[in-house]
């Protein structure tokens, strides 16, 4: 049935434009730069993060995402960062490379606004030959193109973050792009869906050892429903942490992580949808971070 659906889409490819939202990664409490460029240079700076995420477990061809990210703080209230993303869903692949600039503005002593902009390039590809070479399906002219790669296209994300003490909140507009990506050998076009993300969090310190950080997030956009997400992370001495998450649509998740070695952060998260059978539609994500700095020095730099 899954292949039949894809074949139906591909037959109509000359008159349709493919669209897809770029992947959203868990672990944003540990590395909020994953979520919005306005966090560049604020938390876990000088840290290289490598993420691996697998969605729709139990379904062949389910989404798989790899990400490499880094952010740092420069003099003059400036943050910088970069992300490389590779995402694959069955016959669809997409690659994105983004650089980030974040500028901080202070109002009075306590009110801080960060303005983040990410810009870069993306490319999408469709492996039409995957089904053309399957002898159980009839030949179709659309499928003979084989592996189709789009031309490089310009991509941007814009975001604003407001901070007041332990309270943070902001908005992101993603996939703000110019036109569709066209393919070299066929009439297929591809245009990532524009989407938005609004979030707020509060970092509550119980005592010198324990902290709790509740988080609320709303995301939605073009051609997909708005989703509410509630999560919270409890950390012990900032060395060990656990998190829980609920998303509308019957999705529950948990995460666990810690600083396993000095300067080495490891986090694992799992999501499960209770609206389907227990062996499908779960998602796994592993995040590995390697620090190249003293966390206390970075905190003092961010507070200046």
Residue, then its C-alpha position, 0 to 999 in steps of 0.5 A: x500500500x505504501x508503494x502504491x501511494x508513492x507511485x500515485x504521487x509520482x505519476x502526477x509529478x509533472x503537474x504537482x509541486x512536492x513540498x516538505x517541512x524541514x525536520x524538527x529535532x528534540x533535545x532543544x532544552x539541552x541545545x536550544x540552538x537546534x530550535x531557533x537561531x536566536x539562541x546562537x551564542x547563549x547556551x552550550x557555546x563552543x560545543x559541537x553537537x551531532x544528532x541522529x534521529x529515526x522516526x516512524x520505527x517499524x515502517x520501512x523508509x521512515x524519516x532519518x535525520x542527521x545534524x551537525x551544529x555549532x554555536x559561539x559568542x563573539x565580542x559586541x553582543x554577537x552570536x554565530x553558529x552553523x548547522x548541517x542537516x541531512x534528511x531522508x524519507x524513503x525516496x526523498x532526500x534533502x540537504x541543508x547548510x545554514x550559517x547563523x548570526x545573532x545580535x543582542x539588544x538590552x533594554x534597561x538592566x534586565x530586558x534582553x532581545x535577541x535577533x537571529x537570522x540563519x541563511x544558507x542553501x538547500x538541495x532536494x533529491x528524489x530517487x525515481x528509479x527506486x520504483x522504476x526498477x521494481x518489476x512488480x510495477x509497470x513502466x512509466x515515463x515519469x520514473x525513468x529519470x532515475x535520481x533527480x537532484x534539484x538546483x541549489x536554492x537560498x533558504x532563511x530562518x528568522x527569529x526573535x527571542x525575549x529574555x527576562x531573568x530565568x524567563x525566555x520566549x520567542x518566535x521563529x519563521x522557518x523556510x522563508x525562501x524564494x521560489x521553488x527548486x527545479x530539477x534538471x531533467x524533469x518538470x518536477x518542482x519542490x518547495x519546502x513548506x513555510x512554518x512557524x514556532x512559538x515557545x516559552x520556558x522558565x528555568x526554576x532553581x530549587x536549590x544549588x543541586x536541583x533545577x526544573x525547566x518547564x517548556x511550552x511550544x506551539x508550531x504549525x505552518x503551511x499544509x500541516x496542523x498546528x501542534x502544541x507541545x508541553x515538556x519539562x526537564x529536571x536536572x541534578x547539578x547540571x550533570x544529569x537530567x531527565x525530561x518528559x514531553x507531550x504533544x497533541x496527537x497522542x504523542x508522549x516522550x521521555x529523555x535522559x542524559x548527562x555529562x558522561x565524561x568531562x566535556x562530553x554530553x550525551x542525550x537520548x530521547x524517545x517518542x511514542x504515538x499512542x494512536x497506533x500500534x505499539x511497534x510503529x511510529x516511535x522515534x529515537x534521537x541520540x545527541x552527542x555534544x563535545x565541549x571545547x571550553x569552561x562552562x563557567x567562563x561561557x556563562x560569565x561571557x553570556x551575562x555581560 
